[in-house]
């Protein structure tokens, strides 16, 4: 999203809140990046020379303070439907939701007069942008789960692998949450956390079926990434995943191991897999981010005037 703004000629700068392995300023996709500790992040310094401030998650309260100090607009990127997310976006100049269902949920949340929270002045839906060309590859032979924490289905992954010793599994550690890792299953390989730029070669090129068995998922970016390669996705039907996958999804209750196994085994059969792959590629094409990124840039430009 920031690269899209930079591509339109805007001066886009990111101040990181967490320590990173790279020290000193650098540029990524036309966006200038200041790692934590490199530059002052006082409200006055952060807002200096800015026309609009954008943040998400724990950065939103800080950015709102900086924006108010400098009398410039603020934008909140909302990733989930937690009360804290909406409360911190209350009355903000622009709230950007990552799915249509989240925008509708937010509308009901702000309409509840008992909360006493004003809705954002403006809102927009921008689904997590996935350029298919960045992820498309020839699928491999593994049944894969990305992020082995409990919410994402870490326990289910190991139970399923134990039930299916004749099938090769691939687990990828996530960047957050307690990772569930067990030993003793020869049909399971576990990878350390993989940066997004390496997901195509190290994960999707080895994956035949992707599991997205999250108890809560506001969208499900890995599902959209996998579909770029025609990889079928077996998912728990959260509102976000239902919207993300559309008719290409294979939805099974995360508590029904037998049903998950039956669905995976069916998708591993060549005829079923080929049909599912066609649906996945078609859905991937529908999720092309061009139009939404253009609307995003126009919305930021409008609030910055």
C-alpha positions in Angstrom: 0.0 0.0 0.0 2.8 2.4 0.8 4.7 1.3 -2.4 1.6 2.3 -4.3 1.8 5.8 -2.9 5.5 6.0 -3.6 4.7 4.9 -7.2 2.5 8.0 -7.6 5.4 10.2 -6.7 4.7 10.8 -3.0 7.5 11.0 -0.5 6.7 8.0 1.8 8.6 7.4 5.0 8.3 4.6 7.5 9.4 4.8 11.2 9.7 1.3 12.6 8.5 0.7 16.2 10.5 -2.5 16.7 14.2 -3.3 16.4 15.2 -4.8 13.1 18.4 -6.6 11.9 19.1 -3.8 9.5 20.7 -0.7 11.0 20.5 2.7 9.4 18.1 4.2 6.9 17.3 2.2 3.8 14.8 2.2 0.9 12.4 -0.6 -0.1 10.1 -0.4 -3.1 10.5 3.4 -3.2 9.6 3.7 0.5 12.2 5.3 2.9 12.6 3.3 6.1 14.0 4.5 9.5 14.6 1.5 11.8 13.8 2.0 15.5 16.4 4.1 17.3 17.7 5.8 14.1 15.5 8.9 14.3 13.5 10.6 17.0 9.9 9.5 17.2 8.6 12.4 19.3 5.2 13.6 18.0 6.8 16.8 16.8 9.7 15.1 15.0 7.4 12.4 13.4 5.0 14.9 12.0 7.6 17.4 10.7 7.0 18.0 7.1 4.3 15.4 6.8 0.9 15.9 5.1 -0.7 12.8 6.6 0.3 10.1 9.1 -0.6 6.4 8.6 -0.3 3.6 11.1 -1.7 0.3 12.3 -2.0 -1.9 15.4 0.0 -0.5 18.4 1.2 2.5 16.4 -2.2 4.1 16.0 -2.5 5.9 19.3 1.0 7.4 18.9 0.3 8.6 15.4 -3.0 10.1 16.4 -1.2 12.1 19.1 1.4 13.3 16.6 -1.2 14.2 14.0 -3.2 16.2 16.5 -0.1 18.0 17.7 0.7 19.0 14.1 -2.9 19.5 13.0 -2.7 17.1 10.1 -4.9 14.1 9.2 -4.3 10.5 10.5 -5.1 7.2 8.9 -5.6 3.8 10.7 -5.1 0.5 8.9 -7.5 -1.9 10.7 -6.5 -5.6 10.6 -9.1 -7.1 13.0 -12.4 -6.6 14.7 -11.2 -6.3 18.3 -12.7 -3.5 20.4 -9.3 -1.8 20.8 -8.9 -1.5 17.0 -12.1 0.3 16.6 -11.8 2.4 19.7 -8.4 3.7 18.6 -9.8 4.4 15.1 -12.8 6.3 16.5 -13.2 9.7 14.8 -10.0 9.3 12.8 -9.8 10.9 9.3 -9.6 7.6 7.4 -10.0 4.0 8.5 -9.0 1.3 6.1 -10.5 -2.1 6.6 -9.0 -5.3 5.2 -12.3 -6.9 4.2 -15.9 -6.0 3.5 -17.2 -8.0 6.4 -14.9 -6.0 8.7 -16.3 -2.7 7.4 -19.8 -3.9 8.0 -18.9 -5.1 11.5 -17.3 -1.8 12.2 -20.5 0.0 11.1 -22.5 -1.9 13.7 -19.8 -1.4 16.4 -19.8 2.4 16.0 -23.6 2.4 15.7 -23.9 1.0 19.3 -24.6 4.2 21.3 -23.5 2.5 24.5 -19.9 2.7 23.4 -20.1 6.5 22.8 -17.5 6.3 20.0 -17.7 8.4 16.9 -17.1 6.5 13.6 -14.2 7.5 11.4 -14.8 10.4 9.1 -14.2 8.2 6.1 -13.7 4.5 5.6 -12.4 2.3 2.8 -11.8 -1.4 2.1 -8.4 -2.5 0.8 -8.0 -6.2 0.9 -4.3 -7.2 1.7 -2.7 -6.6 -1.8 -1.3 -9.7 -3.4 0.3 -9.5 -6.8 -0.1 -13.0 -8.2 3.1 -12.8 -10.2 5.1 -12.4 -6.9 3.9 -15.8 -5.7 2.9 -17.9 -8.7 5.0 -21.1 -9.0 4.7 -24.8 -9.7 3.1 -26.4 -6.6 4.9 -29.2 -4.8 3.7 -32.2 -2.9 3.3 -31.2 0.8 0.3 -30.4 3.0 1.3 -27.1 4.6 0.4 -24.9 7.5 2.0 -21.5 7.9 2.3 -20.3 11.5 2.2 -23.2 14.0 0.5 -21.3 16.8 -2.8 -22.5 18.4 -5.1 -20.0 16.7 -3.7 -20.8 13.2 -4.3 -24.6 13.8 -0.9 -25.7 15.1 -2.3 -28.5 17.3 -4.6 -29.7 14.5 -1.7 -29.8 12.1 0.2 -32.3 14.2 -2.9 -34.4 14.9 -3.7 -34.5 11.2 -0.1 -35.5 10.3 -0.3 -38.3 12.8 -3.5 -39.6 11.2 -1.9 -39.4 7.7 1.6 -41.0 7.9 1.5 -41.7 4.2 1.3 -38.0 3.4 4.2 -35.5 3.6 3.5 -32.3 5.7 5.3 -29.0 5.9 5.0 -26.7 8.9 6.3 -23.1 8.8 6.9 -21.3 12.0 5.2 -17.9 12.3 6.7 -14.6 13.5 4.3 -14.4 16.5 2.6 -16.6 19.0 3.8 -19.7 20.8 4.8 -22.2 18.0 3.7 -25.8 18.5 6.5 -28.1 17.5 6.5 -31.8 18.1 9.0 -34.5 17.4 8.8 -38.1 16.2 6.7 -37.8 13.0 8.9 -38.6 10.0 6.4 -37.3 7.5 6.6 -33.7 8.9 9.3 -31.1 8.1 9.3 -27.8 10.1 10.8 -24.6 8.7 11.8 -21.5 10.7 10.0 -18.3 10.0 10.2 -17.4 6.2 10.3 -13.8 5.0 7.6 -12.9 2.6 10.0 -12.5 -0.3 11.0 -16.1 0.0 7.6 -17.7 0.4 7.2 -18.6 -3.2 10.4 -20.6 -3.5 10.6 -22.1 0.0 6.9 -22.7 0.8 4.5 -22.5 -2.1 6.8 -24.4 -4.5 6.7 -27.3 -2.0 2.9 -27.1 -1.3 0.1 -29.2 -2.8 -2.6 -28.2 -0.3 -2.6 -25.3 2.1 -4.3 -25.5 5.5 -5.7 -22.3 7.0 -7.5 -23.6 10.0 -7.5 -20.4 12.1 -10.1 -20.0 14.8 -10.0 -16.2 14.1 -8.9 -14.8 10.7 -10.0 -11.3 9.5 -8.8 -12.1 6.0 -6.1 -14.7 5.4 -3.3 -13.4 3.3 -1.5 -16.8 2.9 -4.6 -18.2 1.3 -4.6 -15.5 -1.4 -0.9 -16.0 -1.9 -1.3 -19.8 -2.4 -4.2 -19.4 -4.9 -1.8 -17.5 -7.2 -0.2 -20.9 -7.9 -3.5 -22.8 -8.0 -3.0 -24.3 -4.6 -6.3 -25.5 -3.1 -7.0 -24.2 0.4 -8.7 -26.1 3.2 -10.0 -23.6 5.7 -12.1 -23.1 8.8 -15.0 -20.8 7.7 -14.2 -17.5 9.5 -15.9 -14.5 7.9 -12.6 -13.3 6.6 -11.6 -16.6 5.0 -15.0 -17.1 3.5 -14.7 -13.7 1.8 -11.1 -14.2 0.8 -11.5 -17.7 -0.7 -15.0 -17.3 -2.1 -16.1 -20.2 -4.3 -12.5 -21.6 -4.4 -12.4 -22.5 -0.7 -12.9 -25.9 0.9 -14.4 -25.2 4.2 -14.3 -27.7 7.1 -14.9 -27.1 10.8 -11.5 -27.0 12.5 -12.8 -29.3 15.2 -13.7 -32.1 12.8 -10.4 -34.0 12.1 -12.0 -36.7 10.2 -13.6 -34.2 7.8 -10.4 -32.3 7.4 -8.5 -35.6 6.6 -11.2 -36.6 4.1 -11.1 -33.2 2.3 -7.3 -33.2 2.1 -7.2 -36.8 0.8 -9.8 -36.0 -1.9 -7.8 -32.9 -2.9 -4.6 -34.9 -3.2 -6.2 -37.0 -6.0 -5.2 -35.7 -9.4 -8.6 -35.1 -10.9 -9.9 -33.3 -7.7 -6.7 -31.3 -7.4 -6.8 -30.1 -11.0 -10.4 -28.9 -10.6 -9.6 -27.2 -7.4 -6.5 -25.6 -8.9 -8.5 -24.0 -11.7 -10.9 -22.5 -9.1 -8.0 -21.2 -7.1 -6.4 -19.5 -10.0 -9.7 -17.9 -11.1 -10.2 -16.6 -7.6 -6.7 -15.2 -7.5 -7.4 -13.2 -10.7 -10.5 -11.8 -9.0 -8.4 -10.5 -6.1 -6.1 -8.4 -8.3 -5.3 -5.3 -6.1 -5.0 -2.7 -8.9 -8.4 -1.0 -8.4 -8.3 -1.0 -4.6 -4.8 0.3 -4.5 -5.8 3.2 -6.8 -8.8 3.9 -4.5 -6.4 3.8 -1.5 -4.0 6.3 -3.0 -6.9 8.7 -4.0 -8.3 8.5 -0.5 -5.0 9.4 1.1 -4.5 12.2 -1.3 -8.0 13.5 -0.5 -7.5 13.5 3.3 -4.1 15.1 2.9 -5.4 18.1 1.0 
